[in-house]
């Protein structure tokens, strides 16, 4: 994001450093920052001023540059005022670099990670329900983490208030929430699908022997994917020559197969499941490696009733009924809740692999990469040399999210609301999944 003297910020927002007054744009960026890396490729050297981080604000205040680039929290007007700047100032409207902030835990304790995630989600849910620290006792209780933590959400809200309270207390003066709309609550009228940034490339070894990913590709030679019978999501088509499943859920199974087996979609063994309880039991008993089309819920994530275990959900790929996640066990003809791919919790790398296959379809749509030009997808090294092309294979097999939706679901549930992509200019991105 850019900040600075208004007329030059408007130029920078358009990446216009050539015409009229825009040729006078001088952009200061901290040396070695992500903004420096980004704009070094898109802004002419003459207009870019890389500076040591310690001199960043001073260079702007002294007029050595008329625009500064960085995260919204780093270039907020209040910070510049506190540094002594007295001139006109504005923040740009274009977000060039996505850097969503999160709490981070280790992967070796899934229950603790779940605990952290759902405490955060409870703060969002409290705002959705207009519950503050003064009325926290109205919030739901839960025993999914044990009787000892029955009031965990109530206690959290009593301590700090809801998400809106926290934002107003700490961030509103720096970055007004209405100016950075991704921090607003999503009410179902705008897109919620978000293409998370891949981050810096890292070299990793191939999956170790005994891991799920290694077992599927090197031992079993097939992917076992649980699926439900639902129009537009999973339907078995039987012809005189073959049996094949089609639908949105099926496409994500094919996408996984392609990412695992160098583009092949013929390595999937579909396992028809009758209900959600069956899906969790099939995972627990090792009958399937993944299940497609299960709504993300607190209980399913932490302590599912029929197995007494928690499971890992991918980023959702379909948002059904606006009232939130499905809580009953029956699979409805028109899916409800936030549908995801689900895996066991005992292999975090496999769960991560599944997560990023789903994410690839959103990344491709955001970058206008279709099935025909899937080779334009960036290589991924996080899962080892054998899977560098996993995202290219994913999109080559099923296309981007828009193509998947149009092919399978558009005629049944026209694409709108949360099923749209949340991309520049970004809209509200916060939703609790509590329903």
N, C-alpha and C positions, 0 to 999 in steps of 0.2 A: 504494500500500500504506500501511496505517496502522501506527504504533507508539506506545507510551506506556503509561499505567497500565492494567493488564489489563482491569478491568471496563468502562472507557470504550472501549478498543480493540474489545472485543466488540460494543459498541453501534455504533461507527463502521463496523465490518465489515458490519453489517446496514443501514447508513445510517439507523439509528434514533436520532433526536435529539428524540423527543417523549415517550416513555413512561417513567415512573419515574425512576430515576437517569440514564437516557439523556438526559433533558432538560438535564443538566448538562455534556454533552459540549462541549468547546471545542477546536477543531482548528486548529493553526497550520500554515500553508502559506507557502512563500516567494513573495513577490509576483512575478508574471510567469512563474512556473514552469508546466509542463504540468499539475501537480497543482492549482494555483490555477485554471487554466482549466477543468479537469474538474469540480472540486467546487463552483465558483461556481454551477453550474447544478443541482447535486443536493443541496446542503447549505444550510440556511437561513442568512442573513447573521448572525443572532444567534449561531450555533454556529461560524461560520468566522472565523478570525483571520489575515488576510493580514499577513505581517511581512517586513521586509527580510531578505534572505538572511543578512546578517551577524549578525542578532539571533535567528535561527531556533532554535538550541539553547538559548540563554540564556532565551528566553521560556518554553520548556518547563521548564527547570530551576527557574526562579523561580515556577512555578505559574500563569503567565498562561494556559496551556492544558494540557490533560491528555492530548492526542493530537497527534501530528505526522504529516504526510502527505508522502510523497516516494518516490523509488526505494528499493528494499530496501538498496542499498549506501550510501545517504545517511542512513538512519534505523536502521542496525544498532545493536544494543545496545552493542557495544564502543565505537562512536563516542560514544554518550551517556555511557558510563562514563569515557571519556578526557576528556570535557568537564566531568566533576565530578558527574554525576547518581548518586545512591546509592539511589533508591527502586525499587519494583517496576517491572518493564518487560517488555513482550512485543511481538512483531511480530504483526500480523494475518495471517489466512489468505487473505483475498480480494485478488486482484490486479485493480485497477481500470483500470490503464493499462499497455499492453504497450510496452516500450521495449527490444527486443533489440539488443544491442551487436554491432558487426561491424567488421572492418577495411575501409577504403574506398580504392579506387584510381580513377584517371581511366578514362574509357571509350575513350580513344584508343589503348590498348595492351592488347588482349585477352589476349595471351600472359602479360603481367605479372599481370593480374587472375586468370587461371587459375592461375598459379604460386602466388599468395597464397592462393587458395581451397583448393588441394589440399595445401599445407603445413598449413593449419589442419585439414583433414579427416584428414590423416595422424596428427595428434595424437589425434583421436578414435578412429581405427582402431587406434592403438597401445594405447589403453586397452581397446578391445573385445577385443584379442588378448593382454591382460595383458603387454604389452611396455613396459618402462621404459627410462630412459637407460642403465642398466647392461646391458640386453639388446637395445639398439637394433639391433645387427647382424643380429638375426633378422628385421627388417622387410624388406619387399620393396624391390627396386631397380627403377628405371624409366629408360627412355631417351626418353620422350615429349617432354622438353624438351631433348634432346640428350645426348650421351655425357658432357659436362662435368658434368651435373647428375644423373648416374646414382644417386648416393647421397644425393640431396637430402633424402629422408624420413628416412633413417638419421641423417644429420647433424643434422636438426632435433630429432629425439627424443633424440639424445645430448646436445644442448645444453640442452634444457629439460624433458625427460621427456614423458610423455603428458599428455592434458588433465586427468586426475584429479590428477596430480602438481602441475600448475600451479595448479589450483583449491585444493588443500590448502595450497600454499605461500603463496598471496596472498589468498584469499577465505574460507576455511573459518571463520576466527575472526570474520569480520564477518557473513557470511551462510552458515550451515551449509547444505551442498549439499542435504541431505534436507529442509530447510525451503523450498527454492526448486526444486522438482522438475523444472522445465523445463531445468535445467542437468545433469540426469542423462542417462545413455545410454539410448536407446530400444531395448529388447530384442525388439520386435515384438509385444508383448502389449497395447500401448496406442496411442492415436491419434498420428499424426505429421503429419497435415494441419494447417497453421497459417495463420491469417488474419493476414497481416502488416499492421501499421498503415499507413494511407495517408499519414500525416504532415500537415504544414501545407499548405493549398492554395497553389499557386503559379500565377501567370498565365504561360502560355507561348503562343508563336505556333503556328499550324498547321504540320505537317511541310513542309519545304522541297521545292521541285521537284527531282526526281531521287531522292528518298528512296524506300524500298520502300513505305512507307505512302502517300505521295503518288501513286506510280505505280499502286498497286492501285486506289485510289479515283478518281483523276482521269484516268488514261491507259488502263489495262487494263479497269477496270470489273468486275473479277472477282478472286476469291481462289483460287489454285491450291494445293490441299491434298493432300499425299501421304498415302496410307492403306494399311494392310495388311488382308488378309482374315482376320478372327478373330471367332468367335462372341462376341457381347456387346460387341465393340469396333469392328468394321468389317465389315458385310455389305451387299452391294448387293442391293436389293430391286427386282425388275423386274415391272412390271404392264403391262396393255394400254395404259395412258395415260402412264406415267412410269417413270423409273429413279431410284432414290434410295438413298443409303447410310444405314444406321442403326447405332447402337452408341455406346459412350462416346467413342472416338476421333472418330467422325463428329460427335458433339455438340459437341466442342470446335472442330471446323472451322466448324460452324454458328454457334457463339458468336462466333468471330472475324469471320465474315461480318456478323453482326448488329451487332457493335461498330463495324465499318468503314462499313457501309452503312445507318445509321439504322434498324436493326432487321430488315433483310431477310436471310433465310437462303437466298435463291435465287441468290446471287452466287458460290456455291462451285462450282468445277470440281474434282472428285475425280480424283486420279491414282493408279491402283492400282499398288502397288509389291510386288515379290516378296520382298525381303529387306532387311536393314538396310544392306548395302553399296549397294544400289540407291537407298536413301533419301538417303544422303550424296551420291552421284553426281548425283542429280536436283537436289538443292540447289545443288551446285557448278556444274552446267550451266545453272542458271536455269530448269529445267523446272517447279519448284514454288517457292512462297514459304515454305512451312512443311510439316513432316511431323509427323503425330500418332502417338503410341504408340511412341517409341523410348526404350529404357532409357538412363538416364544412366550413363556410364562414364568413367573417366579418359581412355582412349584417344579415345573419341568427342568428348569435350570439348576435348582438347588437340591430338591428332594422329591423326586417323582413318586407318586403314591404306590403304583403297582410293583416297583422294583426297590424302592427305598434308596435310590441313587440319584445323583445329579448328572446332567448331560450338558454338552457344549453346543451352543447354537451359533450358526454362521450369522453374518449380517443379513437381515431380512431381505427377501427379494419380491415379496408381494404383501401389500397391506390391504386387508379385507375390510370387514365392517368397521365403521368409524368409531364404534363404541369400545374398541380395544380387543385384547387377546381373548380367544376362545377358552373357556374354563371347563366345559364339559368334555366327555371322552369321545363322543360320536363325531365322525367326519361328515360335515355338511356338504351338500352338493355345491353351494357357493361358499368358498373358503372365507373364514373369518380370522381376524388377528394378523399378526406379523409372521408370515410363513418363512421358514428358514430350512437349511440343511442341518441335520443333527448328528453328532458323533458322541462316542463315549468320552469320558473325561481322562482316561488313563494314558492318552498319547497326545500331548499338546501339539507336537509337530504336525500330526495328521489333521487335527482340528484347525490349526493355522493354515495348512495347505487348502483345506476346504473353504475356509473364510476368504482366502485371497483368490480362489477360482471364481467365487461369486462376485467379489469386488472387481475382478477384471472386466466383467460385463458392463459395470457402471463406468469404469475408467474408459473403456472403448467408446461408449456412447458420448461421454463428455469430450473426448478428443476426436469425435467424428470418424472413428475407425470402424468400418463395417466388415462383414464376413469376407467380402471380396478383397479387402486390403489388410487382412489380419496380420500380415508380416510387418506392418508398421507398429505393432505393439512392442513396447520396450522389453528387452530380455530381463529375466529375474534370476538372480544368483543366490537368493537366500536359502533355497532348498537343495543346493548343490548343482554340479555341472550337468547332471542328467535331466534337470528340469528347467534349464535356462529359457527354453522356448515354451514353457507351460502356458503363458498367457496368449501367445500367438496361436497355439494349438486350440485353446479354449474358444477364442473368437473365430478361428477358422472352422470349427465344428458347428457352432450354434449362432454365431453373430453377436452383436452387442445387445444390451438389455432392450433397447427399443425394438430391435428386430425380433427378439424372443417374444416380447409382449405382443407385438403386432401379429405374429404368426399364430399364436396360441390363444390369447385371452381377449384381444380387442373386441371381437364380435360378441363376447359374453359380458365382460366388464370393461366398458370404454375407459381408456387410460386417462386418469385425472387425479387431482389431489396428491396424496402421499406417494402414489406410484409414479409421479413425475420425477425427473432428475432435479436435484437441488444444485444448480450450477450458477456461475456468474451471470447476473448479480445474485448473490446468495440470499435465500430466504430463511425463515425459521427452521432450525435443525433440532431443537430439543423436544423430545417426546419420552414419556416415562416408561411405557410398556406395561404400566399397571392396569390400564383400562379404566 
